[in-house]
Amino acid sequence: MPSYTIEVNGKNLTVDAPEDMPLLWVLRDMLGITGPKYGCGINVCKACTSLLDGEAVRPCSVKVSTAAGRKVTTIEGLADGEKLHPVQQAWLEQDVPQCGYCQPGQIMNAVALLSRSSDPSDEEIDAIENVCRCGTYPRIRAAIKRAAELQSD
């Protein structure tokens, strides 16, 4: 079985896995990183969203071999010690989560969006299209706007 070294949340980790194994299974089952959630497994719900070299991806549809030698960031890698990332802070301020299942993916997509656009429009925010069964979309939009403010401070 091939070995792959991936930088995950700032740490170089090596795993032995089949080359076509989804990165999500490597993160959750082999490395114990449970922030990215399994939702649909077909790149639709976006509950597993993480960053690959700073870009939002769905690890359920990314092969571990694709991630080899690259930088993966999950929600566990956002905070700087006790200091929350501005998006995490805004999520709490706006009381976004209800059940919370989709929130790691929502937050990671928001982080990626704010890295591209420091003041995103409602249309840019709505284009994220993560599925939230609780329907907290208005609070998600407000939290992303608040995170943009926090990042500019």
N, C-alpha and C positions, 0 to 999 in steps of 0.2 A: 504494500500500500504506500502511495507517495506521501511525503512530508511537505507541509506548507508552513512557512513563517509569515505571520501577519501581525502588523502593529495594531493592537486592539486597545483603545482607550489609553494610549501612551506606552503600552508594554509590548515588547516583541514576544509573541507566543508561537510555538511550533505545535502543529497537530498532524497526526497521521489520519488521513481520510481519503475515501475514493474521490477522484478528481471532479466527479459530477454531483457530489453531495452539496445540497443547498447550504449556503453560508449560515442561514438561520439555524440549521441543526447543529452546525459546528459551534456557533455562539451559545445556544441554549443548552444542548445536550453534552457537548464535549468540554466547553469552557465555563458553564454555569452562569452565563450572562443572560438573565431572564427579562431584561427591560424590553427588548424587541419581542412583540407578541405574535403568535401564530393566529392568523385570522382565516384567510382564504387559501393561501398557498399558491395563488396564481397571479400575484401582482395587481390585485384590484382594490382590496380594502385598505392597504397601506399601514396596517397596525404594526408591522415589523420594521418600518422605515428606520434606517440608520444612515450614517454618512460614509461614503467610500471616497477617500481623498477629497473630502469636503462637499461632495455632491450627494443629494438624497437618492438612495437606492432602496429596493425592497430585497432584503437578504433571502426571502423565500424563493426568489427567482434568479439569484446570483450564485454561480458555482463557486465553491471554495477555491478552485484553481484560478478563477478570475481575480480573487482577492489577494492571492499570494504576492508578497512583497509590497503590499499597499497598506494604507492607513484606514482603519475602520473605527468609527466613533459611534457608540450607542449612547442612550440617555445616561447610562452610568458614568460616562466620560465627560459630561458637560460641566458639572460643578467643579470649582477650584477649591478643594478641601470643603470647608463649611460654607463658602461663598457660592450661592446659586448662580447659574447662568442667568442673564437678564430674561430670557424666555421662560425659564422655570419660575423666576420671581414674579413675572407678570401673570403666569398661569395661576399662582396662588393668590395674588392681589385681585384678580378678576373672578376667582372662585369657579374656574372652568370645569373641573372634573365632576362627573356624577358617578358612574360606575368605574371610570378610570381605565378601562381596558385599552382603549385606542389612544390614550394620552401620550405614551412614549413616542408613538409614530407621528402624532400630531405635532408634538414639540420638536421632533427632529426635522420635520418638513418646514416648520416655522423658522428654525435655526438656518436651514439652507436658504430659504427665501430671503431672510434678513441679511444673509451674506452677499446676496445678489442685489438687493434693493433695500436701502436704508429707510425708506418711507413708502412701503408698498400700498398700492391702491386696493380698494375692496375687490376689484376684479382679480388682481394678482393673488390676494389671499384666498378667494373662492376657488381659484385654479388649483389649489393644493389638492382638493377632492378626497381627503381622507374620509372614510366612513365612520360616523359617530352615531351609534344606535340611540344614544340618549338625546341627540339633537342639540348639543350645546354650541352650535355654530355661531350664534351672535356673541357669546362670551369668548369663543376662540378668536373671532375677528378683533374684539376689543383687547384681548390679551396680546395679540400680535402687534397691534397699534401701540399698546403700552410698552411692550418690549423694545419697539423701535425708539420710543422716547428714552427708555432706560439706557439703551446702547449709545445714544447721542450725548448723554450727560457726562 
